[in-house]
């Protein structure tokens, strides 16, 4: 068994050298390499203790095992922290604290010939057996080492329970490997005075081999161990988990923020886990969620949330609760509204286009028929606009249309619609206006345009407009109303332009 341990020690040095060279690219390699070197040291010193022929060498080897074990335990803690995804806790302060143990052991060993605190007795007895009687420092060292080992095991168990599926097997192997040398060392402590062989070094070398596989496997996957809580914490969406009784059992940081914003008005922010969902969410939002599984919620501060309710069921179909996921889509909704607005706006003038005019006019006609209220339409056309384009160019023509659009927009009232229907033609929809009232407003626009100086690259221009007015009649469709307005416009053009016809 000792020969096997020595062969394992050689392999551990080789593997340790391999990992040491890769410590910059793999966070597990540094502590693993040092742990392997310490394990090899342990195996060699133990071989001297068991099979050495010279008593002073055996005594020195027994002492030499202890600082190596202290460093080994420290490396184990660092390795486990990194493997469990807690590498942020491996700070300079932690490393200094872990270094206190091996330094203290060295000092105790240096003073042991006089104080006998590490080994109260050590050496060969009358029968030639090598016997070690442990002193108080040894037991403190062992207790501390076992404590750190158990803490490391607890960290791995915690990480395993919270880990995503792909990492559970890796963490389980690392946990089993961690416990192997502790088992062997326990047997050694029980049987040491009877001169039994220590299984610890051999078992740790097996541990080192398994950990080496874990480190290489993780690096090959190019992933780091993460827990489900880490995944939830990284999400920008708010996630709240409720059980079948409607009690909140978990929430990520954004989920806690979500609940603070959905709480009833005037309610104080308090702990949410373990409380019923209905107590934490305002009735306005509860009613919406009861109607379906997805809603857009507009909060009091105008934030828009896409709220989804995903129900969880067992294989038998029984409810296991639900997961509420909320995403802030305020900016997305703003962009969507802007795009929807752009889709119904004329790109040159900024007025509504024909896509908006059609449904708007149809709605106005339907409302006029339903309420027996008047509705009029004014159709406006720029006189001799083709001549403006042909003489001064399209850039000047566009400048005229842009300024004309501003004149029309400045003259509208609440409920009116002004749109560019195409080219140099514009439509005004005037709900509540009779044809006489519409004609008065049309004349105001005509006069304003005829006296306006249109600033262009070619200098100030004077253009006139012709306008046709039509009032809705019962039974006439929106298209029919536009035809009536077009006929009025034709009469205004035929009558000499720069005028209004009804």
C-alpha positions in Angstrom: 0.0 0.0 0.0 2.9 2.3 0.8 4.4 1.6 -2.6 1.1 2.4 -4.2 1.0 5.7 -2.3 4.5 6.5 -3.6 3.6 5.8 -7.2 0.5 8.0 -6.6 2.7 10.7 -5.2 4.7 10.8 -8.4 1.6 11.0 -10.5 0.3 13.7 -8.2 3.4 15.8 -8.7 3.1 15.4 -12.5 -0.6 16.3 -12.4 0.1 19.2 -10.1 2.8 20.5 -12.5 0.3 20.3 -15.3 -2.4 22.3 -13.4 0.1 24.8 -12.1 1.0 25.7 -15.6 -2.6 26.3 -16.4 -3.5 28.3 -13.3 -3.9 31.5 -15.3 -6.6 30.1 -17.6 -8.5 27.9 -15.0 -9.3 29.3 -11.5 -9.4 25.8 -10.1 -5.9 24.8 -11.3 -3.9 27.0 -8.8 -5.3 25.6 -5.5 -5.6 22.1 -7.0 -1.9 22.1 -8.0 -0.8 23.1 -4.5 -3.1 20.5 -3.0 -1.6 17.8 -5.2 2.0 18.8 -4.1 0.9 18.7 -0.5 -0.7 15.3 -1.0 2.4 14.0 -2.6 4.4 15.3 0.4 2.0 13.6 2.8 2.4 10.3 1.0 6.2 10.4 1.0 6.5 11.5 4.6 4.1 8.8 5.6 6.1 6.2 3.8 9.2 7.3 5.8 7.2 7.1 9.1 6.0 3.6 8.3 9.0 2.1 6.6 11.9 4.2 7.7 14.9 2.4 9.3 16.3 5.4 11.2 14.3 6.7 14.1 15.2 10.4 13.8 14.1 10.4 10.2 10.8 8.8 11.1 10.2 11.4 13.8 11.1 14.3 11.5 8.8 12.9 8.8 5.9 12.6 11.3 6.3 16.3 12.2 6.7 17.3 8.5 3.3 15.8 7.7 1.5 18.4 9.8 2.3 21.7 8.0 1.7 20.0 4.6 -1.7 18.9 5.8 -2.4 22.5 7.0 -1.6 23.9 3.6 -3.6 21.1 2.0 -6.7 22.0 4.0 -6.3 25.7 3.0 -6.0 24.7 -0.7 -9.1 22.6 -0.3 -11.2 25.5 1.0 -10.1 27.7 -1.9 -10.7 24.9 -4.4 -14.3 24.3 -3.1 -15.1 28.0 -3.0 -14.2 28.4 -6.7 -15.9 25.2 -7.6 -19.1 26.3 -5.8 -19.1 29.6 -7.7 -18.0 31.6 -4.7 -14.6 32.7 -6.0 -15.5 36.3 -5.1 -15.0 35.3 -1.5 -11.4 34.2 -2.1 -9.9 37.5 -1.0 -6.5 38.5 0.3 -7.9 38.6 3.8 -9.2 35.0 3.5 -5.8 33.8 2.3 -4.0 35.5 5.2 -6.5 33.9 7.6 -5.9 30.4 6.0 -2.1 30.9 6.2 -2.3 31.3 10.0 -2.9 27.6 10.5 0.3 26.3 8.8 2.4 29.0 10.4 1.1 28.2 13.8 1.9 24.5 13.3 5.4 25.3 12.3 6.0 27.4 15.4 4.5 24.6 17.6 6.7 22.0 15.9 9.8 24.2 16.6 8.9 24.4 20.3 7.8 20.8 20.7 11.2 19.4 21.9 10.6 21.5 25.1 6.8 21.9 25.3 5.6 18.6 23.9 2.3 20.1 22.7 2.2 18.5 19.3 3.3 15.0 20.3 3.4 14.2 24.0 5.6 11.2 23.0 7.0 10.0 19.7 9.5 7.3 18.7 10.2 3.6 18.9 9.0 1.7 22.0 10.9 -1.2 23.6 9.4 -3.6 21.1 10.7 -1.5 18.2 7.3 -0.2 17.1 7.0 3.4 16.1 4.4 5.0 18.4 3.0 8.5 18.4 1.0 10.0 21.3 -0.9 13.1 20.3 -0.6 16.3 22.3 -3.2 19.2 22.6 -1.9 21.2 19.6 -2.3 18.1 17.4 -5.9 17.7 18.4 -6.6 21.4 17.9 -5.0 21.1 14.4 -7.1 18.0 13.7 -10.3 19.6 14.9 -9.7 22.8 12.9 -8.8 20.7 9.8 -12.0 18.6 10.1 -14.0 21.8 10.7 -12.8 23.3 7.5 -13.3 20.1 5.6 -16.9 19.8 6.9 -17.5 23.5 6.0 -16.2 22.8 2.5 -18.5 19.8 2.3 -21.5 21.9 3.3 -20.6 24.4 0.7 -20.6 21.7 -2.0 -23.9 20.3 -0.7 -25.4 23.8 -0.8 -24.1 24.4 -4.3 -25.3 20.9 -5.5 -28.8 21.5 -4.2 -29.0 24.9 -5.9 -27.1 24.0 -9.1 -28.5 23.6 -12.6 -28.7 20.1 -13.8 -25.5 20.1 -15.9 -23.3 20.8 -12.8 -24.9 18.5 -10.2 -22.9 15.4 -11.2 -19.7 17.3 -11.2 -20.3 18.7 -7.7 -21.4 15.3 -6.4 -18.1 13.7 -7.6 -16.2 16.6 -6.0 -18.0 16.1 -2.7 -17.4 12.4 -2.6 -13.8 12.9 -3.4 -13.5 15.5 -0.6 -14.7 13.0 2.1 -12.4 10.1 1.1 -9.2 11.3 2.9 -11.2 12.3 5.9 -12.4 8.7 6.2 -8.8 7.4 5.9 -7.4 10.0 8.4 -10.1 9.0 10.9 -9.0 5.4 10.7 -5.4 6.5 11.2 -6.2 8.5 14.3 -8.0 5.5 15.8 -5.3 3.0 15.0 -2.1 5.2 15.1 -0.9 4.0 18.4 -1.1 0.4 17.2 1.2 1.3 14.3 -1.4 0.8 11.5 -0.8 2.2 8.0 -2.4 5.6 7.3 -4.8 5.3 4.4 -5.1 9.1 4.2 -2.4 9.8 1.7 -3.5 7.2 -0.7 -7.1 8.2 -0.5 -6.2 11.9 -1.0 -4.3 11.1 -4.1 -7.5 9.5 -5.4 -9.3 12.7 -4.4 -6.7 14.7 -6.3 -7.3 12.6 -9.4 -11.0 13.1 -9.2 -10.6 16.8 -8.6 -8.3 17.0 -11.6 -11.0 15.5 -13.8 -13.5 18.0 -12.4 -11.2 20.9 -13.2 -10.4 19.7 -16.7 -14.1 18.8 -17.4 -15.3 22.3 -16.3 -12.6 24.0 -18.4 -13.5 21.8 -21.4 -17.2 22.8 -21.1 -16.2 26.5 -20.9 -18.7 27.0 -18.2 -18.6 27.9 -14.5 -20.7 26.2 -11.8 -23.8 28.3 -11.2 -26.9 27.8 -9.1 -30.5 28.4 -9.9 -30.3 31.3 -7.6 -27.4 32.8 -9.5 -29.3 32.4 -12.7 -32.4 34.1 -11.2 -30.3 36.9 -9.7 -28.7 37.6 -13.1 -32.0 38.0 -14.9 -33.2 41.5 -15.7 -36.8 40.2 -15.4 -38.6 40.1 -12.1 -39.4 36.5 -11.1 -41.7 35.6 -8.2 -42.5 32.0 -7.3 -45.8 31.2 -5.4 -46.9 27.8 -4.1 -50.2 26.1 -4.7 -51.7 28.1 -1.8 -50.6 31.4 -3.3 -47.8 32.0 -0.8 -44.6 33.6 -2.1 -41.8 31.1 -1.6 -39.0 32.8 -3.6 -38.2 35.9 -5.6 -35.1 37.2 -7.3 -33.9 40.8 -6.6 -35.9 42.2 -9.5 -38.9 40.2 -8.2 -38.6 41.9 -4.8 -38.5 45.2 -6.7 -41.6 44.2 -8.7 -43.6 43.4 -5.6 -42.7 46.7 -4.0 -44.2 48.4 -7.0 -47.3 46.3 -7.2 -48.1 46.6 -3.5 -51.4 48.2 -2.4 -51.4 52.0 -2.2 -50.1 53.1 1.2 -48.8 49.7 2.1 -45.3 49.6 3.7 -42.5 47.6 2.2 -41.8 44.5 4.3 -40.6 41.0 4.0 -42.4 39.2 1.2 -41.3 35.6 1.5 -43.9 33.5 3.3 -46.8 35.9 2.7 -49.8 35.4 0.5 -49.6 36.9 -3.0 -53.0 38.6 -2.5 -51.6 40.6 0.5 -48.7 41.9 -1.5 -50.4 43.0 -4.7 -52.9 45.7 -5.3 -56.4 44.5 -6.2 -56.2 46.4 -9.6 -53.4 44.0 -10.7 -54.9 40.9 -9.1 -58.0 41.3 -11.1 -56.1 41.6 -14.3 -54.0 38.5 -13.6 -57.2 36.5 -12.8 -58.5 37.2 -16.3 -55.6 35.6 -18.1 -52.0 34.6 -18.2 -50.4 37.7 -19.8 -51.1 41.4 -19.4 -49.5 44.7 -20.1 -49.7 46.7 -16.8 -49.3 50.4 -16.7 -48.2 51.4 -13.2 -48.9 54.7 -11.5 -45.5 56.1 -12.6 -46.3 55.2 -16.3 -44.0 52.2 -16.3 -45.3 49.5 -18.6 -44.8 45.9 -17.4 -45.3 42.7 -19.5 -46.6 40.4 -16.8 -46.8 36.7 -17.4 -48.2 34.0 -15.1 -46.8 30.5 -15.8 -48.7 27.8 -13.9 -46.9 24.8 -12.6 -48.5 21.4 -12.4 -47.4 17.9 -11.3 -47.5 14.9 -13.6 -50.9 14.1 -12.2 -52.2 17.5 -13.1 -52.3 18.9 -9.6 -51.4 22.6 -9.1 -47.9 23.2 -7.8 -48.1 26.9 -7.8 -47.0 29.5 -10.4 -44.1 31.6 -11.6 -44.8 35.3 -12.2 -42.4 36.9 -14.6 -42.4 40.6 -15.2 -40.4 42.5 -17.8 -40.1 46.3 -18.1 -41.3 47.1 -21.6 -41.7 50.9 -21.1 -39.1 51.8 -23.7 -40.3 49.1 -26.1 -43.9 50.4 -25.8 -42.7 53.9 -26.4 -40.9 52.8 -29.5 -43.9 50.8 -30.7 -46.1 53.9 -30.3 -43.6 56.0 -32.2 -43.5 53.5 -35.0 -47.3 53.3 -35.0 -47.4 57.1 -35.2 -44.8 57.2 -38.0 -46.9 54.7 -39.9 -49.8 57.1 -40.1 -47.8 60.3 -40.6 -46.7 61.9 -43.8 -42.9 61.9 -43.9 -42.6 65.4 -45.5 -45.2 67.4 -43.7 -45.7 65.4 -40.4 -49.5 65.5 -41.0 -51.6 62.4 -41.0 -51.6 60.3 -44.2 -54.3 58.5 -46.2 -53.8 55.4 -44.0 -55.0 57.3 -41.0 -57.5 59.5 -42.9 -59.6 56.6 -44.1 -60.5 55.0 -40.7 -60.7 58.4 -39.1 -63.3 59.6 -41.6 -65.3 56.4 -41.4 -65.4 56.7 -37.7 -66.5 60.4 -38.0 -69.3 59.4 -40.5 -70.5 56.6 -38.2 -70.6 59.0 -35.2 -72.5 61.6 -37.3 -75.1 59.1 -38.3 -75.4 57.7 -34.8 -75.8 61.2 -33.1 -77.4 63.2 -35.9 -74.6 65.8 -35.6 -73.1 67.6 -38.5 -69.8 66.6 -40.2 -68.0 68.5 -42.9 -64.9 67.9 -45.1 -62.7 70.5 -46.7 -60.4 69.4 -49.6 -57.6 71.8 -50.3 -55.3 71.9 -53.4 -52.3 74.2 -54.1 -53.0 76.2 -57.3 -50.5 75.6 -60.2 -48.2 73.6 -58.0 -46.7 71.8 -61.0 -45.5 75.2 -62.2 -43.8 75.8 -58.9 -41.9 72.5 -59.2 -41.1 72.9 -62.9 -39.8 76.5 -62.4 -38.0 76.2 -59.0 -37.4 72.5 -58.5 -38.9 69.9 -56.1 -36.9 71.2 -53.1 -38.7 74.5 -53.4 -42.0 72.7 -53.8 -41.4 70.6 -50.7 -40.6 73.8 -48.7 -44.0 75.2 -49.8 -45.8 72.1 -48.8 -44.1 72.0 -45.4 -45.0 75.6 -44.6 -48.6 75.1 -45.8 -48.9 72.1 -43.5 -47.9 74.2 -40.6 -50.6 76.8 -41.5 -53.2 74.0 -41.6 -52.1 72.4 -38.4 -52.2 75.8 -36.6 -55.8 76.3 -37.6 -57.3 73.0 -36.4 -59.4 72.6 -33.2 -60.0 69.7 -30.8 -61.4 66.8 -32.7 -60.4 68.0 -36.2 -58.2 65.9 -38.4 -55.9 67.4 -41.1 -54.2 65.0 -43.5 -52.1 65.1 -46.7 -54.0 62.8 -49.1 -51.3 63.0 -51.8 -49.2 65.4 -53.8 -50.4 68.9 -53.1 -53.8 67.9 -51.9 -54.9 68.1 -48.2 -58.1 67.0 -46.4 -59.6 68.6 -43.3 -62.2 66.6 -41.4 -64.3 68.9 -39.2 -66.7 67.0 -36.8 -69.6 69.2 -35.5 -69.2 71.7 -38.3 -72.0 72.5 -40.8 -71.0 73.3 -44.4 -71.5 77.0 -43.7 -69.2 76.9 -40.7 -66.7 74.8 -42.7 -66.9 77.3 -45.5 -66.0 80.1 -43.1 -63.0 78.3 -41.8 -62.0 77.3 -45.4 -62.1 81.0 -46.4 -59.9 81.9 -43.4 -57.3 79.4 -44.6 -57.5 80.6 -48.2 -56.9 84.2 -47.1 -54.1 83.3 -44.8 -52.3 81.3 -47.6 -52.8 84.0 -50.2 -51.1 86.6 -48.1 -48.3 84.3 -46.7 -44.8 84.6 -48.0 -43.4 81.1 -48.4 -39.7 81.2 -47.7 -37.7 79.0 -50.1 -34.3 78.7 -51.6 -35.5 80.6 -54.6 -36.7 83.5 -52.4 -40.1 84.3 -51.0 -43.0 82.9 -53.1 -46.7 83.6 -53.1 -49.0 80.7 -53.9 -52.8 80.4 -53.7 -55.0 77.5 -52.8 -58.5 76.3 -53.8 -60.8 74.6 -51.4 -63.9 72.5 -51.8 -66.4 72.0 -48.9 -68.9 69.2 -48.5 -71.3 68.3 -45.6 -72.2 64.7 -44.7 -75.7 63.7 -45.6 -77.5 60.6 -44.0 -76.7 57.5 -46.0 -73.6 58.8 -47.6 -70.4 56.9 -47.0 -67.0 58.3 -46.2 -65.9 57.8 -49.8 -69.1 59.5 -51.0 -68.4 62.5 -48.8 -64.9 62.7 -50.2 -66.3 62.6 -53.7 -68.7 65.5 -52.8 -65.7 67.5 -51.5 -63.7 66.7 -54.6 -66.6 68.0 -56.8 -66.7 71.3 -54.8 -62.9 71.6 -55.3 -63.3 71.1 -59.0 -65.8 73.9 -59.1 -63.4 76.2 -57.2 -60.7 75.4 -59.7 -63.0 75.9 -62.7 -64.2 79.2 -61.2 -60.8 80.7 -61.4 -58.8 79.2 -58.4 -57.9 80.9 -55.1 -61.5 80.5 -53.9 -63.8 78.3 -51.8 -66.7 76.3 -53.3 -69.4 74.5 -51.2 
